[in-house]
Amino acid sequence: MLKNEKYPLVSVVMAVYNNMEEQVLRQAIESIMKQDYENIELLICDDGSTNNTLQQINEIASLYDNIQVFHYEQNRGAAYARNLCIKHAKGQYIAVMDADDISEKSRIMKQVIYLQQHTEIGMVGCKAQFFKEKIGDDLVICQHVGDSAAKQPDARPRP
């Protein structure tokens, strides 16, 4: 577990709209909160949900000290919600997380280390593994994208 000045703050931003499965949202948030890299803040914006999504977010967020919750009264779209979170972010780095994704425990650490070692790089991403699971009425199909043995994140050079 890493947390000190050598390890810069990472702001993770998440947009959420009309979440239907609290367990999926909880898993997404917990996968960020349980990262090997601890110097993280999670900023979540409920994008004008018309169901109990904001209540779900607040209940989960109440378990942690480093989650901030924002709320739009009307749905404006994921880009607006993420940008609101970015506006309030304090981190040196910004990481985007979707409300229905689960991050590998070492995701943030790998990305920070890569960015610190390659200062010419301005942005990193990660590979994805889709899984097959019944969630409500939806069937999620498993598909692996990329090489699971990759030792570094996908990277884009700075302009």
VMD Tcl script that builds the backbone (N, CA, C; Angstrom):
set m [mol new atoms 477]
animate dup $m
set s [atomselect $m all]
$s set {name element resname resid chain x y z} {
  {N N MET 1 A 0.834 -1.170 0.000}
  {CA C MET 1 A 0.000 0.000 0.000}
  {C C MET 1 A 0.886 1.244 0.000}
  {N N LEU 2 A 0.677 2.125 -0.961}
  {CA C LEU 2 A 1.535 3.282 -1.122}
  {C C LEU 2 A 0.775 4.567 -0.862}
  {N N LYS 3 A 1.313 5.393 0.041}
  {CA C LYS 3 A 0.704 6.698 0.266}
  {C C LYS 3 A 1.711 7.607 0.951}
  {N N ASN 4 A 2.329 8.488 0.196}
  {CA C ASN 4 A 3.167 9.546 0.727}
  {C C ASN 4 A 3.462 10.528 -0.388}
  {N N GLU 5 A 4.311 11.522 -0.123}
  {CA C GLU 5 A 4.534 12.567 -1.119}
  {C C GLU 5 A 5.205 12.047 -2.383}
  {N N LYS 6 A 5.901 10.935 -2.299}
  {CA C LYS 6 A 6.540 10.356 -3.483}
  {C C LYS 6 A 5.483 9.868 -4.481}
  {N N TYR 7 A 4.308 9.589 -3.962}
  {CA C TYR 7 A 3.231 9.053 -4.781}
  {C C TYR 7 A 2.143 10.114 -4.924}
  {N N PRO 8 A 2.054 10.753 -6.088}
  {CA C PRO 8 A 1.118 11.872 -6.259}
  {C C PRO 8 A -0.343 11.429 -6.164}
  {N N LEU 9 A -1.165 12.380 -5.773}
  {CA C LEU 9 A -2.597 12.135 -5.693}
  {C C LEU 9 A -3.154 11.850 -7.083}
  {N N VAL 10 A -3.991 10.840 -7.162}
  {CA C VAL 10 A -4.709 10.506 -8.395}
  {C C VAL 10 A -6.197 10.758 -8.132}
  {N N SER 11 A -6.797 11.554 -8.990}
  {CA C SER 11 A -8.230 11.825 -8.913}
  {C C SER 11 A -8.940 10.911 -9.899}
  {N N VAL 12 A -9.791 10.050 -9.381}
  {CA C VAL 12 A -10.566 9.141 -10.221}
  {C C VAL 12 A -11.960 9.745 -10.371}
  {N N VAL 13 A -12.405 9.921 -11.614}
  {CA C VAL 13 A -13.709 10.532 -11.862}
  {C C VAL 13 A -14.675 9.491 -12.421}
  {N N MET 14 A -15.919 9.568 -11.941}
  {CA C MET 14 A -16.940 8.590 -12.339}
  {C C MET 14 A -18.275 9.304 -12.554}
  {N N ALA 15 A -18.862 9.095 -13.712}
  {CA C ALA 15 A -20.207 9.588 -14.007}
  {C C ALA 15 A -21.183 8.427 -13.842}
  {N N VAL 16 A -22.324 8.710 -13.223}
  {CA C VAL 16 A -23.327 7.664 -12.995}
  {C C VAL 16 A -24.693 8.219 -13.385}
  {N N TYR 17 A -25.456 7.406 -14.110}
  {CA C TYR 17 A -26.818 7.810 -14.467}
  {C C TYR 17 A -27.754 6.606 -14.378}
  {N N ASN 18 A -28.797 6.741 -13.599}
  {CA C ASN 18 A -29.842 5.720 -13.443}
  {C C ASN 18 A -29.282 4.310 -13.285}
  {N N ASN 19 A -28.423 4.150 -12.308}
  {CA C ASN 19 A -27.873 2.830 -12.011}
  {C C ASN 19 A -29.008 1.883 -11.624}
  {N N MET 20 A -29.006 0.707 -12.219}
  {CA C MET 20 A -30.072 -0.252 -11.948}
  {C C MET 20 A -29.663 -1.331 -10.942}
  {N N GLU 21 A -28.388 -1.609 -10.831}
  {CA C GLU 21 A -27.908 -2.685 -9.961}
  {C C GLU 21 A -26.915 -2.127 -8.951}
  {N N GLU 22 A -27.352 -1.956 -7.718}
  {CA C GLU 22 A -26.481 -1.377 -6.691}
  {C C GLU 22 A -25.204 -2.186 -6.521}
  {N N GLN 23 A -25.279 -3.494 -6.651}
  {CA C GLN 23 A -24.093 -4.333 -6.470}
  {C C GLN 23 A -23.024 -4.025 -7.523}
  {N N VAL 24 A -23.435 -3.742 -8.746}
  {CA C VAL 24 A -22.482 -3.407 -9.806}
  {C C VAL 24 A -21.789 -2.091 -9.469}
  {N N LEU 25 A -22.561 -1.088 -9.064}
  {CA C LEU 25 A -21.986 0.203 -8.673}
  {C C LEU 25 A -21.051 0.034 -7.480}
  {N N ARG 26 A -21.474 -0.735 -6.507}
  {CA C ARG 26 A -20.651 -0.976 -5.312}
  {C C ARG 26 A -19.323 -1.637 -5.700}
  {N N GLN 27 A -19.370 -2.624 -6.583}
  {CA C GLN 27 A -18.146 -3.292 -7.025}
  {C C GLN 27 A -17.225 -2.330 -7.759}
  {N N ALA 28 A -17.787 -1.457 -8.582}
  {CA C ALA 28 A -16.974 -0.477 -9.311}
  {C C ALA 28 A -16.261 0.454 -8.333}
  {N N ILE 29 A -17.010 0.990 -7.375}
  {CA C ILE 29 A -16.423 1.906 -6.400}
  {C C ILE 29 A -15.394 1.187 -5.534}
  {N N GLU 30 A -15.723 0.018 -5.051}
  {CA C GLU 30 A -14.790 -0.716 -4.191}
  {C C GLU 30 A -13.527 -1.121 -4.934}
  {N N SER 31 A -13.630 -1.367 -6.237}
  {CA C SER 31 A -12.422 -1.729 -6.988}
  {C C SER 31 A -11.450 -0.553 -7.064}
  {N N ILE 32 A -11.946 0.658 -6.948}
  {CA C ILE 32 A -11.075 1.837 -6.875}
  {C C ILE 32 A -10.594 2.036 -5.434}
  {N N MET 33 A -11.476 1.915 -4.493}
  {CA C MET 33 A -11.114 2.180 -3.098}
  {C C MET 33 A -10.151 1.135 -2.530}
  {N N LYS 34 A -10.075 -0.024 -3.145}
  {CA C LYS 34 A -9.189 -1.094 -2.669}
  {C C LYS 34 A -7.948 -1.254 -3.543}
  {N N GLN 35 A -7.571 -0.198 -4.240}
  {CA C GLN 35 A -6.375 -0.230 -5.077}
  {C C GLN 35 A -5.119 -0.397 -4.215}
  {N N ASP 36 A -4.075 -1.006 -4.783}
  {CA C ASP 36 A -2.773 -1.077 -4.117}
  {C C ASP 36 A -2.222 0.324 -3.887}
  {N N TYR 37 A -2.539 1.219 -4.770}
  {CA C TYR 37 A -2.108 2.613 -4.696}
  {C C TYR 37 A -3.165 3.369 -3.894}
  {N N GLU 38 A -2.778 3.894 -2.733}
  {CA C GLU 38 A -3.768 4.474 -1.824}
  {C C GLU 38 A -4.012 5.964 -1.984}
  {N N ASN 39 A -3.104 6.703 -2.584}
  {CA C ASN 39 A -3.250 8.148 -2.634}
  {C C ASN 39 A -4.223 8.533 -3.747}
  {N N ILE 40 A -5.490 8.242 -3.476}
  {CA C ILE 40 A -6.564 8.371 -4.459}
  {C C ILE 40 A -7.711 9.168 -3.851}
  {N N GLU 41 A -8.323 10.000 -4.678}
  {CA C GLU 41 A -9.626 10.569 -4.338}
  {C C GLU 41 A -10.580 10.124 -5.441}
  {N N LEU 42 A -11.796 9.800 -5.077}
  {CA C LEU 42 A -12.809 9.389 -6.050}
  {C C LEU 42 A -13.887 10.452 -6.079}
  {N N LEU 43 A -14.128 11.004 -7.247}
  {CA C LEU 43 A -15.155 12.020 -7.439}
  {C C LEU 43 A -16.247 11.415 -8.309}
  {N N ILE 44 A -17.456 11.361 -7.776}
  {CA C ILE 44 A -18.580 10.732 -8.464}
  {C C ILE 44 A -19.654 11.774 -8.716}
  {N N CYS 45 A -20.150 11.822 -9.942}
  {CA C CYS 45 A -21.248 12.728 -10.271}
  {C C CYS 45 A -22.466 11.932 -10.711}
  {N N ASP 46 A -23.546 12.084 -9.963}
  {CA C ASP 46 A -24.827 11.550 -10.394}
  {C C ASP 46 A -25.383 12.522 -11.421}
  {N N ASP 47 A -25.576 12.033 -12.623}
  {CA C ASP 47 A -25.942 12.884 -13.753}
  {C C ASP 47 A -27.458 12.993 -13.918}
  {N N GLY 48 A -28.141 13.484 -12.883}
  {CA C GLY 48 A -29.575 13.717 -12.974}
  {C C GLY 48 A -30.418 12.461 -12.979}
  {N N SER 49 A -29.983 11.446 -12.266}
  {CA C SER 49 A -30.740 10.192 -12.228}
  {C C SER 49 A -32.159 10.424 -11.728}
  {N N THR 50 A -33.088 9.636 -12.261}
  {CA C THR 50 A -34.498 9.747 -11.872}
  {C C THR 50 A -34.932 8.606 -10.954}
  {N N ASN 51 A -33.983 7.772 -10.566}
  {CA C ASN 51 A -34.289 6.680 -9.630}
  {C C ASN 51 A -33.489 6.914 -8.342}
  {N N ASN 52 A -33.145 5.882 -7.619}
  {CA C ASN 52 A -32.459 6.034 -6.336}
  {C C ASN 52 A -30.930 5.976 -6.452}
  {N N THR 53 A -30.386 6.289 -7.612}
  {CA C THR 53 A -28.936 6.220 -7.819}
  {C C THR 53 A -28.177 7.114 -6.859}
  {N N LEU 54 A -28.618 8.346 -6.672}
  {CA C LEU 54 A -27.913 9.262 -5.773}
  {C C LEU 54 A -27.880 8.700 -4.353}
  {N N GLN 55 A -28.969 8.115 -3.926}
  {CA C GLN 55 A -29.013 7.489 -2.591}
  {C C GLN 55 A -28.009 6.340 -2.512}
  {N N GLN 56 A -27.927 5.517 -3.557}
  {CA C GLN 56 A -26.961 4.421 -3.586}
  {C C GLN 56 A -25.539 4.954 -3.458}
  {N N ILE 57 A -25.236 5.997 -4.244}
  {CA C ILE 57 A -23.894 6.580 -4.224}
  {C C ILE 57 A -23.574 7.112 -2.830}
  {N N ASN 58 A -24.499 7.858 -2.245}
  {CA C ASN 58 A -24.260 8.437 -0.923}
  {C C ASN 58 A -24.062 7.371 0.150}
  {N N GLU 59 A -24.822 6.289 0.074}
  {CA C GLU 59 A -24.667 5.197 1.048}
  {C C GLU 59 A -23.273 4.575 0.943}
  {N N ILE 60 A -22.829 4.319 -0.265}
  {CA C ILE 60 A -21.503 3.723 -0.466}
  {C C ILE 60 A -20.418 4.719 -0.072}
  {N N ALA 61 A -20.571 5.969 -0.497}
  {CA C ALA 61 A -19.566 7.007 -0.215}
  {C C ALA 61 A -19.408 7.249 1.283}
  {N N SER 62 A -20.457 7.046 2.049}
  {CA C SER 62 A -20.387 7.286 3.497}
  {C C SER 62 A -19.407 6.342 4.197}
  {N N LEU 63 A -19.001 5.294 3.522}
  {CA C LEU 63 A -18.065 4.323 4.100}
  {C C LEU 63 A -16.606 4.740 3.934}
  {N N TYR 64 A -16.358 5.802 3.167}
  {CA C TYR 64 A -14.989 6.203 2.833}
  {C C TYR 64 A -14.793 7.703 3.071}
  {N N ASP 65 A -13.557 8.073 3.395}
  {CA C ASP 65 A -13.223 9.485 3.625}
  {C C ASP 65 A -12.825 10.218 2.354}
  {N N ASN 66 A -12.454 9.495 1.319}
  {CA C ASN 66 A -11.880 10.128 0.139}
  {C C ASN 66 A -12.782 10.047 -1.095}
  {N N ILE 67 A -14.089 10.082 -0.867}
  {CA C ILE 67 A -15.054 10.137 -1.966}
  {C C ILE 67 A -15.838 11.438 -1.856}
  {N N GLN 68 A -15.924 12.160 -2.985}
  {CA C GLN 68 A -16.769 13.350 -3.078}
  {C C GLN 68 A -17.906 13.026 -4.037}
  {N N VAL 69 A -19.100 13.468 -3.692}
  {CA C VAL 69 A -20.268 13.196 -4.524}
  {C C VAL 69 A -20.845 14.522 -5.022}
  {N N PHE 70 A -21.132 14.566 -6.314}
  {CA C PHE 70 A -21.748 15.729 -6.946}
  {C C PHE 70 A -23.038 15.267 -7.615}
  {N N HIS 71 A -23.916 16.214 -7.904}
  {CA C HIS 71 A -25.216 15.843 -8.458}
  {C C HIS 71 A -25.724 16.931 -9.393}
  {N N TYR 72 A -26.113 16.540 -10.594}
  {CA C TYR 72 A -26.836 17.419 -11.505}
  {C C TYR 72 A -28.327 17.131 -11.334}
  {N N GLU 73 A -29.128 18.165 -11.322}
  {CA C GLU 73 A -30.582 17.981 -11.207}
  {C C GLU 73 A -31.164 17.338 -12.467}
  {N N GLN 74 A -30.593 17.689 -13.630}
  {CA C GLN 74 A -31.066 17.128 -14.899}
  {C C GLN 74 A -29.914 16.417 -15.591}
  {N N ASN 75 A -30.234 15.387 -16.339}
  {CA C ASN 75 A -29.234 14.642 -17.095}
  {C C ASN 75 A -28.611 15.530 -18.161}
  {N N ARG 76 A -27.272 15.595 -18.138}
  {CA C ARG 76 A -26.549 16.423 -19.107}
  {C C ARG 76 A -25.601 15.580 -19.958}
  {N N GLY 77 A -25.381 14.353 -19.573}
  {CA C GLY 77 A -24.477 13.484 -20.311}
  {C C GLY 77 A -23.195 13.217 -19.535}
  {N N ALA 78 A -22.583 12.090 -19.841}
  {CA C ALA 78 A -21.394 11.645 -19.102}
  {C C ALA 78 A -20.250 12.647 -19.184}
  {N N ALA 79 A -20.067 13.297 -20.327}
  {CA C ALA 79 A -18.965 14.255 -20.466}
  {C C ALA 79 A -19.124 15.413 -19.479}
  {N N TYR 80 A -20.334 15.944 -19.345}
  {CA C TYR 80 A -20.569 17.024 -18.381}
  {C C TYR 80 A -20.289 16.546 -16.962}
  {N N ALA 81 A -20.769 15.352 -16.637}
  {CA C ALA 81 A -20.581 14.821 -15.285}
  {C C ALA 81 A -19.095 14.614 -14.984}
  {N N ARG 82 A -18.363 14.045 -15.931}
  {CA C ARG 82 A -16.920 13.853 -15.728}
  {C C ARG 82 A -16.205 15.198 -15.612}
  {N N ASN 83 A -16.578 16.150 -16.459}
  {CA C ASN 83 A -15.929 17.460 -16.412}
  {C C ASN 83 A -16.189 18.176 -15.087}
  {N N LEU 84 A -17.375 18.007 -14.511}
  {CA C LEU 84 A -17.641 18.585 -13.188}
  {C C LEU 84 A -16.695 17.977 -12.158}
  {N N CYS 85 A -16.519 16.671 -12.221}
  {CA C CYS 85 A -15.593 16.001 -11.299}
  {C C CYS 85 A -14.163 16.502 -11.514}
  {N N ILE 86 A -13.749 16.626 -12.764}
  {CA C ILE 86 A -12.395 17.098 -13.075}
  {C C ILE 86 A -12.190 18.510 -12.542}
  {N N LYS 87 A -13.212 19.344 -12.636}
  {CA C LYS 87 A -13.127 20.718 -12.129}
  {C C LYS 87 A -12.791 20.741 -10.632}
  {N N HIS 88 A -13.268 19.757 -9.895}
  {CA C HIS 88 A -13.046 19.695 -8.445}
  {C C HIS 88 A -11.865 18.804 -8.060}
  {N N ALA 89 A -11.258 18.163 -9.032}
  {CA C ALA 89 A -10.157 17.231 -8.755}
  {C C ALA 89 A -8.921 17.975 -8.247}
  {N N LYS 90 A -8.215 17.333 -7.326}
  {CA C LYS 90 A -7.002 17.908 -6.751}
  {C C LYS 90 A -5.755 17.124 -7.154}
  {N N GLY 91 A -5.928 16.035 -7.851}
  {CA C GLY 91 A -4.812 15.154 -8.174}
  {C C GLY 91 A -3.909 15.652 -9.272}
  {N N GLN 92 A -2.694 15.130 -9.258}
  {CA C GLN 92 A -1.751 15.391 -10.347}
  {C C GLN 92 A -2.194 14.645 -11.602}
  {N N TYR 93 A -2.820 13.499 -11.391}
  {CA C TYR 93 A -3.304 12.677 -12.495}
  {C C TYR 93 A -4.813 12.501 -12.376}
  {N N ILE 94 A -5.467 12.339 -13.530}
  {CA C ILE 94 A -6.899 12.062 -13.595}
  {C C ILE 94 A -7.071 10.669 -14.199}
  {N N ALA 95 A -7.882 9.846 -13.557}
  {CA C ALA 95 A -8.226 8.530 -14.091}
  {C C ALA 95 A -9.741 8.483 -14.275}
  {N N VAL 96 A -10.181 7.924 -15.385}
  {CA C VAL 96 A -11.613 7.809 -15.660}
  {C C VAL 96 A -12.058 6.389 -15.331}
  {N N MET 97 A -13.172 6.307 -14.644}
  {CA C MET 97 A -13.745 5.012 -14.247}
  {C C MET 97 A -15.228 5.045 -14.568}
  {N N ASP 98 A -15.725 4.010 -15.219}
  {CA C ASP 98 A -17.158 3.909 -15.473}
  {C C ASP 98 A -17.836 3.171 -14.317}
  {N N ALA 99 A -19.099 3.474 -14.113}
  {CA C ALA 99 A -19.841 2.937 -12.977}
  {C C ALA 99 A -20.161 1.451 -13.103}
  {N N ASP 100 A -19.921 0.878 -14.264}
  {CA C ASP 100 A -20.183 -0.551 -14.443}
  {C C ASP 100 A -18.902 -1.324 -14.749}
  {N N ASP 101 A -17.754 -0.736 -14.418}
  {CA C ASP 101 A -16.462 -1.390 -14.637}
  {C C ASP 101 A -15.846 -1.806 -13.303}
  {N N ILE 102 A -14.954 -2.747 -13.375}
  {CA C ILE 102 A -14.186 -3.172 -12.205}
  {C C ILE 102 A -12.719 -3.039 -12.570}
  {N N SER 103 A -11.969 -2.297 -11.737}
  {CA C SER 103 A -10.545 -2.109 -12.007}
  {C C SER 103 A -9.720 -3.153 -11.276}
  {N N GLU 104 A -8.736 -3.677 -11.989}
  {CA C GLU 104 A -7.760 -4.569 -11.368}
  {C C GLU 104 A -7.096 -3.823 -10.208}
  {N N LYS 105 A -6.768 -4.526 -9.149}
  {CA C LYS 105 A -6.231 -3.941 -7.917}
  {C C LYS 105 A -4.973 -3.094 -8.136}
  {N N SER 106 A -4.187 -3.410 -9.145}
  {CA C SER 106 A -2.936 -2.687 -9.386}
  {C C SER 106 A -3.042 -1.665 -10.511}
  {N N ARG 107 A -4.240 -1.420 -11.021}
  {CA C ARG 107 A -4.418 -0.525 -12.181}
  {C C ARG 107 A -3.772 0.844 -11.969}
  {N N ILE 108 A -4.155 1.533 -10.910}
  {CA C ILE 108 A -3.684 2.907 -10.697}
  {C C ILE 108 A -2.181 2.925 -10.462}
  {N N MET 109 A -1.677 1.986 -9.690}
  {CA C MET 109 A -0.232 1.947 -9.425}
  {C C MET 109 A 0.552 1.773 -10.717}
  {N N LYS 110 A 0.136 0.842 -11.552}
  {CA C LYS 110 A 0.830 0.609 -12.821}
  {C C LYS 110 A 0.805 1.860 -13.695}
  {N N GLN 111 A -0.331 2.526 -13.732}
  {CA C GLN 111 A -0.449 3.703 -14.575}
  {C C GLN 111 A 0.411 4.854 -14.063}
  {N N VAL 112 A 0.424 5.074 -12.742}
  {CA C VAL 112 A 1.243 6.153 -12.167}
  {C C VAL 112 A 2.725 5.872 -12.386}
  {N N ILE 113 A 3.148 4.669 -12.109}
  {CA C ILE 113 A 4.566 4.320 -12.300}
  {C C ILE 113 A 4.965 4.539 -13.750}
  {N N TYR 114 A 4.127 4.104 -14.673}
  {CA C TYR 114 A 4.448 4.280 -16.087}
  {C C TYR 114 A 4.557 5.763 -16.439}
  {N N LEU 115 A 3.622 6.567 -15.986}
  {CA C LEU 115 A 3.655 7.996 -16.285}
  {C C LEU 115 A 4.875 8.680 -15.659}
  {N N GLN 116 A 5.252 8.268 -14.464}
  {CA C GLN 116 A 6.426 8.862 -13.822}
  {C C GLN 116 A 7.716 8.465 -14.530}
  {N N GLN 117 A 7.760 7.266 -15.070}
  {CA C GLN 117 A 8.956 6.793 -15.762}
  {C C GLN 117 A 9.031 7.287 -17.205}
  {N N HIS 118 A 7.932 7.733 -17.747}
  {CA C HIS 118 A 7.867 8.179 -19.144}
  {C C HIS 118 A 7.210 9.554 -19.186}
  {N N THR 119 A 7.949 10.581 -18.810}
  {CA C THR 119 A 7.380 11.922 -18.704}
  {C C THR 119 A 6.948 12.509 -20.045}
  {N N GLU 120 A 7.393 11.903 -21.142}
  {CA C GLU 120 A 6.953 12.366 -22.459}
  {C C GLU 120 A 5.540 11.887 -22.786}
  {N N ILE 121 A 5.014 10.982 -21.985}
  {CA C ILE 121 A 3.675 10.431 -22.188}
  {C C ILE 121 A 2.678 11.249 -21.370}
  {N N GLY 122 A 1.572 11.617 -21.998}
  {CA C GLY 122 A 0.572 12.441 -21.325}
  {C C GLY 122 A -0.702 11.712 -20.963}
  {N N MET 123 A -0.844 10.457 -21.432}
  {CA C MET 123 A -2.101 9.764 -21.206}
  {C C MET 123 A -1.887 8.252 -21.312}
  {N N VAL 124 A -2.467 7.518 -20.403}
  {CA C VAL 124 A -2.406 6.063 -20.482}
  {C C VAL 124 A -3.820 5.495 -20.375}
  {N N GLY 125 A -3.971 4.303 -20.874}
  {CA C GLY 125 A -5.238 3.587 -20.772}
  {C C GLY 125 A -4.926 2.177 -20.310}
  {N N CYS 126 A -5.896 1.314 -20.401}
  {CA C CYS 126 A -5.629 -0.064 -19.992}
  {C C CYS 126 A -6.413 -1.008 -20.888}
  {N N LYS 127 A -6.013 -2.217 -20.860}
  {CA C LYS 127 A -6.696 -3.247 -21.627}
  {C C LYS 127 A -7.964 -3.640 -20.877}
  {N N ALA 128 A -8.846 -4.337 -21.543}
  {CA C ALA 128 A -10.124 -4.693 -20.936}
  {C C ALA 128 A -10.377 -6.183 -21.041}
  {N N GLN 129 A -11.068 -6.683 -20.069}
  {CA C GLN 129 A -11.552 -8.051 -20.111}
  {C C GLN 129 A -13.036 -7.997 -19.796}
  {N N PHE 130 A -13.839 -8.419 -20.742}
  {CA C PHE 130 A -15.269 -8.451 -20.538}
  {C C PHE 130 A -15.623 -9.820 -19.963}
  {N N PHE 131 A -16.686 -9.903 -19.222}
  {CA C PHE 131 A -17.041 -11.158 -18.568}
  {C C PHE 131 A -18.496 -11.498 -18.832}
  {N N LYS 132 A -18.819 -12.763 -18.652}
  {CA C LYS 132 A -20.184 -13.225 -18.878}
  {C C LYS 132 A -20.865 -13.372 -17.527}
  {N N GLU 133 A -21.894 -12.602 -17.358}
  {CA C GLU 133 A -22.606 -12.631 -16.089}
  {C C GLU 133 A -24.013 -12.117 -16.315}
  {N N LYS 134 A -24.950 -12.676 -15.605}
  {CA C LYS 134 A -26.332 -12.208 -15.664}
  {C C LYS 134 A -26.472 -11.060 -14.678}
  {N N ILE 135 A -26.823 -9.878 -15.185}
  {CA C ILE 135 A -27.025 -8.708 -14.347}
  {C C ILE 135 A -28.422 -8.190 -14.652}
  {N N GLY 136 A -29.332 -8.378 -13.728}
  {CA C GLY 136 A -30.723 -8.009 -13.985}
  {C C GLY 136 A -31.229 -8.801 -15.169}
  {N N ASP 137 A -31.751 -8.113 -16.156}
  {CA C ASP 137 A -32.254 -8.764 -17.365}
  {C C ASP 137 A -31.196 -8.840 -18.458}
  {N N ASP 138 A -30.007 -8.296 -18.176}
  {CA C ASP 138 A -28.946 -8.255 -19.182}
  {C C ASP 138 A -28.004 -9.442 -19.039}
  {N N LEU 139 A -27.511 -9.937 -20.154}
  {CA C LEU 139 A -26.488 -10.969 -20.161}
  {C C LEU 139 A -25.212 -10.326 -20.681}
  {N N VAL 140 A -24.191 -10.298 -19.861}
  {CA C VAL 140 A -22.915 -9.696 -20.239}
  {C C VAL 140 A -22.021 -10.808 -20.753}
  {N N ILE 141 A -21.483 -10.652 -21.948}
  {CA C ILE 141 A -20.675 -11.681 -22.600}
  {C C ILE 141 A -19.193 -11.449 -22.331}
  {N N CYS 142 A -18.464 -12.523 -22.097}
  {CA C CYS 142 A -17.026 -12.451 -21.828}
  {C C CYS 142 A -16.245 -12.284 -23.121}
  {N N GLN 143 A -15.365 -11.326 -23.127}
  {CA C GLN 143 A -14.466 -11.128 -24.265}
  {C C GLN 143 A -13.209 -10.474 -23.738}
  {N N HIS 144 A -12.067 -11.010 -24.099}
  {CA C HIS 144 A -10.794 -10.437 -23.660}
  {C C HIS 144 A -10.234 -9.572 -24.774}
  {N N VAL 145 A -9.856 -8.353 -24.421}
  {CA C VAL 145 A -9.286 -7.430 -25.392}
  {C C VAL 145 A -7.846 -7.182 -25.006}
  {N N GLY 146 A -6.920 -7.536 -25.869}
  {CA C GLY 146 A -5.502 -7.291 -25.597}
  {C C GLY 146 A -4.849 -8.462 -24.900}
  {N N ASP 147 A -3.572 -8.316 -24.645}
  {CA C ASP 147 A -2.751 -9.346 -24.036}
  {C C ASP 147 A -2.765 -9.208 -22.528}
  {N N SER 148 A -3.242 -10.204 -21.808}
  {CA C SER 148 A -3.317 -10.122 -20.349}
  {C C SER 148 A -1.938 -10.079 -19.714}
  {N N ALA 149 A -0.907 -10.424 -20.461}
  {CA C ALA 149 A 0.451 -10.415 -19.914}
  {C C ALA 149 A 1.154 -9.082 -20.169}
  {N N ALA 150 A 0.422 -8.103 -20.657}
  {CA C ALA 150 A 1.045 -6.803 -20.943}
  {C C ALA 150 A 1.691 -6.229 -19.693}
  {N N LYS 151 A 2.897 -5.705 -19.840}
  {CA C LYS 151 A 3.628 -5.191 -18.694}
  {C C LYS 151 A 3.477 -3.684 -18.540}
  {N N GLN 152 A 2.880 -3.015 -19.518}
  {CA C GLN 152 A 2.693 -1.571 -19.408}
  {C C GLN 152 A 1.350 -1.193 -20.003}
  {N N PRO 153 A 0.785 -0.071 -19.541}
  {CA C PRO 153 A -0.503 0.360 -20.089}
  {C C PRO 153 A -0.347 0.874 -21.515}
  {N N ASP 154 A -1.475 0.952 -22.236}
  {CA C ASP 154 A -1.456 1.625 -23.530}
  {C C ASP 154 A -1.084 3.072 -23.273}
  {N N ALA 155 A -0.304 3.657 -24.139}
  {CA C ALA 155 A 0.172 5.028 -23.881}
  {C C ALA 155 A 0.089 5.885 -25.125}
  {N N ARG 156 A -0.092 7.163 -24.928}
  {CA C ARG 156 A -0.120 8.161 -25.995}
  {C C ARG 156 A 0.920 9.232 -25.683}
  {N N PRO 157 A 1.778 9.593 -26.654}
  {CA C PRO 157 A 2.766 10.642 -26.403}
  {C C PRO 157 A 2.113 12.001 -26.184}
  {N N ARG 158 A 2.775 12.848 -25.420}
  {CA C ARG 158 A 2.295 14.214 -25.229}
  {C C ARG 158 A 2.522 14.994 -26.507}
  {N N PRO 159 A 1.668 15.950 -26.840}
  {CA C PRO 159 A 1.844 16.752 -28.062}
  {C C PRO 159 A 3.060 17.668 -27.949}
}
mol reanalyze $m
mol bondsrecalc $m
mol representation Tube
mol addrep $m
